[in-house]
Amino acid sequence: MAVKGPAHEYFKVQRGNIVRVDWSYDASWKFYPLSALQVAYIAGVISNFINKLLFIKAFELQRLHLIGHSLGAHVMGITGSYLDEGRPARITGLDPAKPGFEGTVSESYRLDKTDGHFVDVIHSAAGAAGFVSAIGHVDFYPNGGSPPQPGCFDITAPWQLIGCSHGRAYDYFTESISTPQGFPAVECDSWSNFESGACDKNKQIFMGPNTPTTARGVYYLSTNGGSPYAKSSIH
């Protein structure tokens, strides 16, 4: 099954208005620091657009869900903090970019849990391309959260390992939209304890759109190595 993105999947299961932001020109510069420096500017453009829509009462802030991958996760976090009428209902960060952000800038210039009423984060290349730290109200670490994610190691192209794992957060969330109970996760303090079964009796929630907005803490889960990624049980 080819992954076409969250917007495509959302239109399958519910009605609503979806705005996709194409900032590929700035985001795809080969010199990464230049792309990273554009994050706050892009957030300003998006928040200005949203503020205008809110001013004319085109929609209600409590129905706004911002979703971003990598640098885009930080764009959406800053966007949430720039809104005039308060914070968005939800922000989903898909493997928020680590270089230039983790341990480098203040929370004002990256995604953090104060940016939305509910912030959920999926980590898939933690320690390499993505954030290691838990920065949301709830943070998911599928397969431990670090590379290589299952199905991402190709001995003929090892340089693709990080990029593949970094993109898995996007793939997992996209699939979870049409498979809302396909990604059960368990509250746990480490991947090793999750694997050993030490956390099996802990609280379980679903990663994706069905994550309850009351959820808090760090959760682990396992996935398949290819699409469909969802598993029907914990282990």
C-alpha positions as CSV (number, residue, x, y, z in Angstrom):
1,M,0.0,0.0,0.0
2,A,1.5,3.3,-1.1
3,V,1.6,6.0,1.6
4,K,-0.1,9.2,0.2
5,G,0.0,11.3,3.3
6,P,-2.3,12.3,6.2
7,A,-4.5,14.6,4.1
8,H,-5.4,11.7,1.7
9,E,-6.2,9.4,4.6
10,Y,-8.3,11.9,6.6
11,F,-10.5,12.5,3.6
12,K,-11.3,8.8,3.6
13,V,-12.6,8.8,7.1
14,Q,-14.1,12.2,8.0
15,R,-15.2,15.5,6.7
16,G,-13.2,18.7,7.3
17,N,-11.0,21.4,5.8
18,I,-7.3,20.6,5.3
19,V,-4.7,23.1,4.4
20,R,-1.3,21.7,3.2
21,V,1.7,24.0,3.5
22,D,4.3,23.6,0.7
23,W,7.5,25.1,1.9
24,S,9.6,22.6,0.0
25,Y,11.8,25.3,-1.6
26,D,13.1,26.5,1.8
27,A,13.0,23.1,3.5
28,S,14.9,21.2,0.8
29,W,18.1,23.3,0.7
30,K,21.1,21.0,0.7
31,F,22.7,23.1,3.5
32,Y,20.5,22.1,6.4
33,P,21.2,25.0,8.7
34,L,19.7,27.4,6.1
35,S,16.5,25.4,6.1
36,A,16.5,25.3,9.9
37,L,16.8,29.0,10.1
38,Q,13.6,29.4,8.0
39,V,11.4,27.6,10.6
40,A,10.4,30.7,12.6
41,Y,9.7,32.7,9.4
42,I,7.5,30.0,7.9
43,A,5.6,29.7,11.3
44,G,5.0,33.4,11.1
45,V,3.5,33.2,7.7
46,I,1.2,30.3,8.7
47,S,0.1,31.8,11.9
48,N,-0.7,35.1,10.1
49,F,-2.9,33.1,7.8
50,I,-4.6,31.3,10.6
51,N,-5.1,34.5,12.6
52,K,-6.9,36.1,9.7
53,L,-9.2,33.1,9.4
54,L,-9.9,33.3,13.1
55,F,-10.6,37.0,12.9
56,I,-13.4,36.5,10.3
57,K,-14.6,33.4,12.3
58,A,-14.0,31.0,9.4
59,F,-13.4,28.2,12.0
60,E,-13.1,27.6,15.7
61,L,-9.7,27.4,17.3
62,Q,-10.7,24.4,19.4
63,R,-11.0,22.4,16.2
64,L,-7.6,23.2,14.9
65,H,-5.1,20.3,14.6
66,L,-1.6,21.1,13.3
67,I,0.6,18.3,12.0
68,G,4.3,18.6,11.0
69,H,7.2,16.3,10.2
70,S,10.9,16.9,11.0
71,L,11.5,20.7,10.7
72,G,7.8,21.0,10.0
73,A,7.1,19.8,13.6
74,H,8.9,22.8,14.9
75,V,7.1,25.0,12.4
76,M,3.8,23.9,13.7
77,G,4.9,24.3,17.3
78,I,6.0,27.9,16.8
79,T,2.8,28.5,14.8
80,G,0.8,27.4,17.8
81,S,2.6,29.8,20.1
82,Y,2.0,32.7,17.6
83,L,-1.8,32.5,17.4
84,D,-3.6,35.6,18.7
85,E,-6.6,33.8,20.3
86,G,-4.9,31.1,22.2
87,R,-3.4,27.7,21.5
88,P,-4.6,25.1,18.9
89,A,-6.5,22.1,20.2
90,R,-3.8,19.7,19.1
91,I,-0.3,19.6,17.6
92,T,1.2,16.3,16.3
93,G,5.0,16.3,15.9
94,L,6.3,13.6,13.6
95,D,10.0,12.9,14.5
96,P,10.8,16.6,15.3
97,A,14.2,17.5,13.9
98,K,17.1,17.2,16.3
99,P,20.0,19.0,14.7
100,G,20.1,22.7,15.6
101,F,17.1,22.3,18.0
102,E,17.6,19.7,20.8
103,G,19.8,21.3,23.5
104,T,20.5,24.2,21.3
105,V,17.5,26.6,21.2
106,S,14.9,27.6,23.8
107,E,11.4,26.2,23.7
108,S,10.2,29.4,22.0
109,Y,12.0,28.3,18.8
110,R,10.9,24.7,18.7
111,L,8.0,22.4,19.4
112,D,7.1,21.9,23.1
113,K,4.0,21.0,25.0
114,T,3.0,24.6,25.8
115,D,2.3,25.2,22.0
116,G,-1.0,23.4,22.0
117,H,-3.7,22.2,24.4
118,F,-2.5,18.7,23.5
119,V,0.8,17.9,21.9
120,D,1.6,14.3,20.9
121,V,5.0,13.3,19.4
122,I,6.1,10.2,17.5
123,H,9.9,9.5,17.6
124,S,11.4,7.3,14.9
125,A,15.0,8.5,14.3
126,A,15.8,9.7,17.8
127,G,19.4,10.6,18.4
128,A,20.1,11.0,14.7
129,A,17.7,13.1,12.7
130,G,15.0,13.3,15.4
131,F,14.6,14.4,19.0
132,V,15.5,12.1,21.8
133,S,13.8,14.0,24.6
134,A,10.1,13.7,25.4
135,I,8.8,17.1,24.5
136,G,5.0,16.6,24.2
137,H,2.2,15.8,26.6
138,V,2.6,12.2,25.3
139,D,5.6,10.8,23.4
140,F,5.6,7.6,21.4
141,Y,8.8,5.6,20.7
142,P,7.8,2.9,18.2
143,N,10.5,0.2,18.1
144,G,12.5,2.1,20.6
145,G,12.2,5.3,18.7
146,S,15.7,5.2,17.2
147,P,17.1,4.0,13.9
148,P,17.0,1.6,12.2
149,Q,13.3,1.2,12.3
150,P,12.1,-2.2,11.1
151,G,12.5,-2.6,7.3
152,C,14.9,0.4,7.1
153,F,18.2,-1.4,6.9
154,D,19.4,-2.0,3.4
155,I,23.0,-3.3,3.3
156,T,23.3,-2.1,-0.3
157,A,22.3,1.4,0.7
158,P,23.3,2.0,4.4
159,W,23.3,5.8,3.9
160,Q,19.5,5.6,3.5
161,L,19.0,4.1,7.0
162,I,18.5,7.5,8.8
163,G,16.3,9.0,6.2
164,C,14.1,5.9,6.1
165,S,13.7,5.8,9.9
166,H,13.1,9.5,10.0
167,G,10.2,9.1,7.6
168,R,8.6,6.3,9.5
169,A,6.9,8.6,12.0
170,Y,5.1,10.1,9.0
171,D,4.2,6.7,7.7
172,Y,3.0,5.3,11.0
173,F,0.8,8.3,11.7
174,T,-0.6,8.3,8.1
175,E,-1.6,4.6,8.4
176,S,-3.1,5.2,11.9
177,I,-5.7,7.5,10.5
178,S,-7.5,4.6,8.7
179,T,-6.3,2.1,11.3
180,P,-7.1,4.0,14.5
181,Q,-6.6,0.9,16.8
182,G,-3.7,-0.6,14.9
183,F,-0.9,1.0,17.0
184,P,-1.4,0.0,20.7
185,A,1.3,1.5,22.9
186,V,2.2,0.8,26.5
187,E,3.4,3.3,29.1
188,C,6.9,2.3,29.9
189,D,10.3,3.7,31.1
190,S,12.5,2.0,28.5
191,W,12.5,0.0,25.3
192,S,14.3,-2.9,27.0
193,N,11.6,-3.1,29.7
194,F,8.9,-3.0,27.0
195,E,10.6,-5.8,25.1
196,S,10.9,-7.9,28.2
197,G,7.3,-7.6,29.0
198,A,7.9,-5.7,32.3
199,C,5.4,-3.0,31.3
200,D,2.7,-5.2,29.9
201,K,0.3,-4.4,32.8
202,N,0.8,-0.7,32.4
203,K,-1.6,1.7,30.8
204,Q,-2.3,1.2,27.1
205,I,-3.4,3.8,24.6
206,F,-3.4,4.0,20.8
207,M,-0.9,6.0,18.8
208,G,-2.5,8.3,16.2
209,P,-5.8,10.2,15.9
210,N,-7.3,8.0,18.7
211,T,-4.7,9.0,21.3
212,P,-6.8,10.5,24.1
213,T,-6.0,14.1,24.8
214,T,-5.9,13.3,28.5
215,A,-2.9,11.0,27.9
216,R,0.4,11.9,29.5
217,G,3.8,10.2,29.6
218,V,6.1,8.1,27.5
219,Y,4.8,5.1,25.5
220,Y,6.5,2.3,23.5
221,L,5.1,0.0,20.8
222,S,6.3,-2.3,18.0
223,T,5.4,-2.2,14.3
224,N,5.8,-4.4,11.3
225,G,8.7,-3.7,9.0
226,G,6.6,-2.8,6.0
227,S,3.1,-1.6,5.1
228,P,0.8,-2.3,6.8
229,Y,2.9,-1.3,9.8
230,A,0.1,-1.7,12.3
231,K,0.1,-4.7,14.6
232,S,-3.1,-6.0,16.2
233,S,-1.4,-6.7,19.6
234,I,1.3,-5.4,21.9
235,H,4.1,-7.9,21.1
